Amino acid sequence: MINSTSKKLKLSAGIPRTSERAKELICKTFEDLLLGKASWSNSLNAPEAIESQVNKVLISSNISYRDALVIQFAFWLAVGSTVNIQIRQEGGRGVSKWFGEFLSSKHIRAVKDAFQNIGKNTDQLARGNDEYFDSILLWGSNPDRSFEEIQDAFHFCCLQIAANARPILGMPALNRGALTFGRVSGLLSRLYATPSSGAYEQYSIAALLHAVIEQQGLATFRVETKNLNASDKSSRSAGDIQILLGNRVVEALEVTANDWTEKLIGAEKTIRDNDLSRLTIVATGVNAASDSLINRLKELSLDLSVLEVNSFASSLVSALTRQGRASAINRLYELLDRYQPKVEVVNQFVMLIDELELSEK
């Protein structure tokens, strides 16, 4: 005789959890929108009762509330009946983390985990921190709400978010056989000759260092970088690129496409404030000033290295296998997409990969 618990497990084995159904609903809705298959999107408005509040949340600088609305509406629709969406649903944190990654993969600005920001230690989401968000959740938790009303609100939020997707070219599959030292170094040289406000310089070095550490199997180390226009102070970092062991910064690099001497200002304070033994500056135009550079550095008591970006990048490329070089190029694409705002900077990189025949045909 099968006990009742085992029978229930067997009966429910093929039924996706509510959180999985919510994810599937979000995924399909955005895929349809981005592929132009959402016929319902042609003349859609948010329900009149909450239209102004929804628009306020959608344009807020705190996009955690925007993402949380989509997730809460998706849970309501996944259950198929009324749900108190003022409360974070079971499995909501997992969906929130997935949603952040999903939006980023679609080139849409996102946070890593909306509920980490607005509901970390509580499942109560309507807490008086955003009156418009709270009023929408109250409206949606009314048992008189119809499926069509919640669906329209969900669709409207997704539609407005999807409209912010950047028209970025996808990363092509790389032909690893073509990733020789000469050809990858040639790719980087072409990038450095292309104006990018320093994006190619900063993110290529970060990507190469990431690949070197990955190739060496140094799992306890990680490479971090920051938004292109963020200052070290605002980002609370020791440099444009940091190598960390746990939470401790062990190396810091400043990368610039401008005059490298500008980076000397404040170098001593950076080393002292972050308890560093040394600091590395990576810049263009260093080789042309080799003699004067050495003389200037000899006068300093700091352990300060100044390296030419092209030669430093090439030395890192030489340390990588072709698999490692593929990892670095893919990582560079991710960093350009995530940390700098210009679509053309990403697309020029992708087109150059194809032009130099580094992608699979």
C-alpha positions as CSV (number, residue, x, y, z in Angstrom):
1,M,0.0,0.0,0.0
2,I,1.4,3.4,-1.0
3,N,1.3,5.9,1.8
4,S,-0.5,9.2,1.3
5,T,2.7,11.2,1.4
6,S,4.4,9.2,-1.4
7,K,1.2,9.4,-3.5
8,K,1.1,13.2,-3.2
9,L,4.7,13.4,-4.2
10,K,4.1,11.3,-7.3
11,L,1.0,13.3,-8.3
12,S,2.9,16.6,-8.0
13,A,6.1,15.5,-9.6
14,G,5.2,16.7,-13.0
15,I,3.8,20.0,-11.9
16,P,6.2,22.9,-11.9
17,R,6.5,25.0,-8.7
18,T,4.9,28.3,-8.7
19,S,8.2,30.1,-8.8
20,E,9.2,28.1,-12.0
21,R,5.8,29.0,-13.6
22,A,6.4,32.7,-12.7
23,K,9.9,32.5,-14.4
24,E,8.5,30.9,-17.5
25,L,5.8,33.5,-17.8
26,I,8.3,36.4,-17.4
27,C,10.7,34.8,-19.9
28,K,8.1,34.1,-22.6
29,T,6.6,37.6,-22.2
30,F,10.0,39.3,-22.7
31,E,11.0,37.0,-25.5
32,D,7.8,37.7,-27.4
33,L,8.3,41.5,-26.8
34,L,11.9,41.5,-28.0
35,L,11.1,39.4,-31.0
36,G,8.1,41.4,-32.0
37,K,5.7,38.5,-31.4
38,A,3.6,40.1,-28.7
39,S,0.4,41.1,-30.6
40,W,-1.2,42.4,-27.4
41,S,1.5,45.2,-27.1
42,N,0.1,47.4,-29.9
43,S,-2.4,49.3,-27.8
44,L,-1.9,48.5,-24.2
45,N,-2.2,50.7,-21.1
46,A,-1.9,49.9,-17.4
47,P,-5.3,49.6,-15.6
48,E,-6.7,53.1,-15.2
49,A,-6.9,52.9,-11.4
50,I,-3.1,52.5,-11.1
51,E,-1.8,53.9,-14.4
52,S,-0.2,57.0,-12.9
53,Q,1.4,55.0,-10.0
54,V,2.8,52.4,-12.3
55,N,4.4,55.0,-14.5
56,K,5.9,56.6,-11.4
57,V,7.5,53.3,-10.4
58,L,8.7,52.6,-13.9
59,I,10.6,55.9,-14.2
60,S,12.0,55.8,-10.7
61,S,15.8,55.7,-10.4
62,N,15.4,52.8,-8.0
63,I,14.7,50.0,-10.5
64,S,14.3,47.4,-7.7
65,Y,10.7,48.5,-7.3
66,R,10.2,48.2,-11.1
67,D,11.5,44.6,-11.1
68,A,9.6,43.6,-8.0
69,L,6.3,44.7,-9.6
70,V,6.9,42.3,-12.5
71,I,7.8,39.4,-10.2
72,Q,4.8,40.0,-7.9
73,F,2.4,40.2,-10.8
74,A,3.9,37.0,-12.4
75,F,3.3,35.1,-9.1
76,W,-0.3,36.2,-9.1
77,L,-0.8,35.1,-12.7
78,A,1.1,31.8,-12.1
79,V,-1.2,30.8,-9.2
80,G,-4.2,31.7,-11.3
81,S,-6.2,33.2,-8.4
82,T,-6.0,36.0,-6.0
83,V,-2.7,36.4,-4.1
84,N,-1.6,38.9,-1.5
85,I,1.2,40.5,-3.5
86,Q,2.1,42.8,-0.6
87,I,4.1,39.8,0.6
88,R,7.1,38.3,-1.1
89,Q,6.0,34.8,-2.3
90,E,7.8,31.6,-1.5
91,G,10.7,31.2,-4.1
92,G,10.6,35.0,-4.8
93,R,14.2,35.5,-3.9
94,G,15.3,32.9,-6.5
95,V,13.1,34.5,-9.2
96,S,14.5,37.9,-8.3
97,K,18.1,36.8,-8.8
98,W,17.2,35.0,-12.0
99,F,15.3,38.1,-13.3
100,G,18.3,40.4,-12.8
101,E,20.5,38.0,-14.8
102,F,17.8,37.6,-17.4
103,L,17.4,41.3,-18.0
104,S,21.2,41.8,-18.2
105,S,21.4,39.1,-20.8
106,K,18.9,41.0,-22.9
107,H,20.9,44.3,-22.6
108,I,18.4,45.8,-20.2
109,R,19.6,47.8,-17.2
110,A,18.9,45.7,-14.1
111,V,19.8,45.0,-10.5
112,K,21.2,41.7,-9.3
113,D,18.4,41.0,-6.9
114,A,15.5,43.4,-6.4
115,F,14.4,41.8,-3.2
116,Q,17.9,42.0,-1.8
117,N,17.5,45.8,-2.0
118,I,13.9,46.2,-0.9
119,G,13.0,43.1,1.2
120,K,16.1,41.4,2.4
121,N,15.1,40.6,5.9
122,T,11.3,40.6,5.6
123,D,8.6,39.2,3.3
124,Q,6.6,42.4,3.8
125,L,7.1,44.5,0.7
126,A,4.7,47.4,1.3
127,R,6.6,49.2,4.0
128,G,6.1,52.9,3.3
129,N,9.4,53.4,1.4
130,D,7.7,54.0,-1.9
131,E,4.1,55.2,-1.8
132,Y,3.4,54.4,-5.5
133,F,4.8,50.9,-5.2
134,D,2.8,50.2,-2.1
135,S,-0.5,51.5,-3.5
136,I,0.0,49.2,-6.6
137,L,0.6,46.2,-4.3
138,L,-2.5,47.1,-2.3
139,W,-4.6,47.4,-5.5
140,G,-3.3,44.0,-6.7
141,S,-4.1,42.2,-3.5
142,N,-7.7,43.2,-3.5
143,P,-9.7,39.9,-4.0
144,D,-12.0,41.7,-6.5
145,R,-9.1,42.0,-9.0
146,S,-9.7,40.1,-12.2
147,F,-7.1,38.0,-14.1
148,E,-7.4,40.4,-17.0
149,E,-6.6,43.4,-14.8
150,I,-3.5,41.8,-13.3
151,Q,-2.4,40.5,-16.7
152,D,-2.7,44.0,-18.2
153,A,-0.6,45.5,-15.4
154,F,2.0,42.8,-15.8
155,H,2.1,43.2,-19.6
156,F,2.4,47.0,-19.3
157,C,5.3,46.8,-17.0
158,C,7.1,44.2,-19.2
159,L,6.4,46.3,-22.3
160,Q,7.9,49.5,-20.8
161,I,11.0,47.6,-19.5
162,A,11.6,45.8,-22.8
163,A,11.5,49.2,-24.6
164,N,14.7,50.0,-22.8
165,A,16.6,47.1,-24.3
166,R,19.8,48.4,-26.1
167,P,20.2,47.4,-29.7
168,I,23.5,45.6,-29.1
169,L,24.9,42.9,-31.4
170,G,25.2,39.5,-29.9
171,M,28.6,38.0,-29.1
172,P,29.6,35.7,-32.0
173,A,30.9,32.2,-31.3
174,L,34.7,32.3,-31.5
175,N,36.9,30.2,-33.7
176,R,39.4,29.1,-31.0
177,G,41.8,27.8,-33.7
178,A,42.1,31.4,-34.9
179,L,43.0,32.8,-31.5
180,T,46.8,32.9,-32.0
181,F,48.9,35.4,-30.1
182,G,49.4,37.6,-33.2
183,R,45.7,37.7,-34.1
184,V,44.4,38.4,-30.6
185,S,47.1,41.0,-30.0
186,G,46.1,42.5,-33.3
187,L,42.5,42.7,-32.2
188,L,43.5,44.6,-29.0
189,S,45.7,47.0,-31.0
190,R,42.8,47.9,-33.3
191,L,40.6,48.5,-30.2
192,Y,43.1,50.8,-28.6
193,A,43.3,52.8,-31.8
194,T,39.5,53.3,-31.7
195,P,38.2,56.1,-29.4
196,S,36.1,54.6,-26.6
197,S,36.7,57.0,-23.7
198,G,39.0,54.4,-22.2
199,A,36.5,51.6,-22.2
200,Y,38.5,49.3,-24.4
201,E,41.6,49.9,-22.4
202,Q,40.1,49.4,-18.9
203,Y,37.9,46.4,-19.7
204,S,40.3,44.5,-21.9
205,I,42.9,44.6,-19.1
206,A,40.3,43.5,-16.6
207,A,39.1,40.7,-18.9
208,L,42.7,39.4,-19.6
209,L,43.5,39.4,-15.8
210,H,40.3,37.5,-15.2
211,A,41.2,34.9,-17.8
212,V,44.8,34.5,-16.4
213,I,43.5,33.9,-12.9
214,E,40.8,31.5,-14.2
215,Q,43.4,29.6,-16.3
216,Q,45.7,29.2,-13.2
217,G,42.8,27.8,-11.2
218,L,43.2,30.5,-8.5
219,A,39.6,30.2,-7.3
220,T,40.2,32.3,-4.2
221,F,41.2,35.3,-6.3
222,R,38.8,37.4,-8.4
223,V,39.0,40.5,-10.6
224,E,36.6,43.4,-10.2
225,T,36.2,46.5,-12.2
226,K,33.7,49.4,-12.2
227,N,31.5,51.6,-14.3
228,L,33.5,53.6,-16.8
229,N,32.6,57.0,-15.4
230,A,32.6,56.1,-11.7
231,S,35.4,57.6,-9.6
232,D,37.4,55.4,-7.3
233,K,35.9,57.3,-4.3
234,S,32.3,56.9,-5.4
235,S,32.8,53.2,-6.2
236,R,34.8,52.7,-3.0
237,S,37.5,50.9,-4.9
238,A,41.3,51.2,-4.9
239,G,41.5,51.5,-8.7
240,D,39.8,51.0,-12.0
241,I,40.6,47.3,-11.6
242,Q,41.2,45.4,-8.4
243,I,42.4,41.8,-7.7
244,L,40.9,40.6,-4.5
245,L,41.7,37.6,-2.2
246,G,38.4,37.2,-0.4
247,N,37.5,40.8,0.6
248,R,41.1,42.0,0.7
249,V,42.5,44.0,-2.2
250,V,45.9,42.6,-3.1
251,E,46.5,44.5,-6.4
252,A,45.1,47.7,-7.8
253,L,45.5,49.1,-11.3
254,E,44.6,52.5,-12.8
255,V,43.9,52.3,-16.5
256,T,43.7,55.4,-18.8
257,A,43.7,56.3,-22.4
258,N,44.7,59.9,-21.4
259,D,47.9,61.4,-20.0
260,W,49.3,58.8,-17.6
261,T,50.9,61.5,-15.5
262,E,47.5,62.6,-14.3
263,K,47.2,59.3,-12.5
264,L,50.3,60.1,-10.4
265,I,48.3,62.6,-8.4
266,G,46.8,60.8,-5.4
267,A,48.8,57.6,-6.0
268,E,50.4,57.8,-2.6
269,K,47.0,58.4,-0.9
270,T,45.5,55.4,-2.8
271,I,48.3,53.1,-1.6
272,R,48.0,54.3,2.0
273,D,44.2,54.3,2.2
274,N,43.9,50.8,0.8
275,D,46.9,49.3,2.6
276,L,48.5,48.4,-0.7
277,S,52.2,47.5,-1.2
278,R,52.1,48.9,-4.7
279,L,50.0,50.4,-7.5
280,T,50.1,49.9,-11.3
281,I,49.2,52.5,-13.9
282,V,48.4,51.2,-17.4
283,A,48.2,53.8,-20.1
284,T,48.8,54.8,-23.7
285,G,51.9,56.9,-24.7
286,V,54.1,55.4,-22.0
287,N,56.8,54.0,-24.3
288,A,57.4,57.4,-25.8
289,A,58.4,58.8,-22.5
290,S,60.5,55.8,-21.3
291,D,63.6,57.7,-20.2
292,S,61.8,60.6,-18.5
293,L,59.4,58.1,-17.0
294,I,62.0,56.1,-15.3
295,N,63.8,59.2,-14.0
296,R,60.5,60.5,-12.6
297,L,59.6,57.2,-10.9
298,K,63.1,56.9,-9.4
299,E,62.4,60.1,-7.5
300,L,59.4,58.6,-5.8
301,S,59.4,56.5,-2.6
302,L,56.3,54.6,-3.9
303,D,56.4,51.2,-5.5
304,L,54.6,52.5,-8.6
305,S,54.6,50.7,-12.0
306,V,53.7,52.5,-15.2
307,L,53.1,50.2,-18.2
308,E,52.1,50.7,-21.8
309,V,48.6,49.3,-22.4
310,N,49.4,47.6,-25.7
311,S,52.6,45.8,-24.4
312,F,51.0,44.9,-21.1
313,A,48.0,43.4,-22.8
314,S,50.2,41.5,-25.2
315,S,52.1,40.0,-22.3
316,L,48.9,38.8,-20.8
317,V,47.7,37.3,-24.1
318,S,51.0,35.4,-24.3
319,A,50.4,33.8,-20.9
320,L,47.0,32.5,-22.1
321,T,46.1,29.4,-24.1
322,R,43.7,29.7,-26.9
323,Q,40.9,28.6,-24.5
324,G,42.0,31.3,-22.1
325,R,42.0,33.9,-24.9
326,A,38.5,33.0,-25.8
327,S,37.5,33.4,-22.2
328,A,39.1,36.9,-22.1
329,I,37.3,38.0,-25.3
330,N,33.9,36.8,-24.1
331,R,34.6,38.5,-20.7
332,L,35.4,41.7,-22.5
333,Y,32.1,41.6,-24.3
334,E,30.3,41.2,-21.0
335,L,32.1,44.1,-19.3
336,L,31.6,46.5,-22.3
337,D,27.9,45.7,-22.2
338,R,27.6,46.0,-18.4
339,Y,29.8,48.9,-17.4
340,Q,29.7,51.5,-20.2
341,P,26.7,53.2,-21.8
342,K,27.6,53.4,-25.5
343,V,26.0,50.9,-27.8
344,E,28.5,51.6,-30.6
345,V,31.4,50.7,-28.4
346,V,30.1,47.1,-28.0
347,N,29.0,46.8,-31.6
348,Q,32.3,48.1,-33.0
349,F,34.0,45.4,-30.9
350,V,31.7,42.6,-32.3
351,M,32.1,43.8,-35.9
352,L,35.9,43.9,-35.5
353,I,35.9,40.2,-34.3
354,D,34.1,39.3,-37.5
355,E,36.3,41.5,-39.7
356,L,39.4,39.9,-38.3
357,E,37.9,36.4,-38.9
358,L,38.1,35.4,-35.2
359,S,34.5,34.1,-35.2
360,E,33.1,30.9,-36.5
361,K,31.7,31.1,-40.0
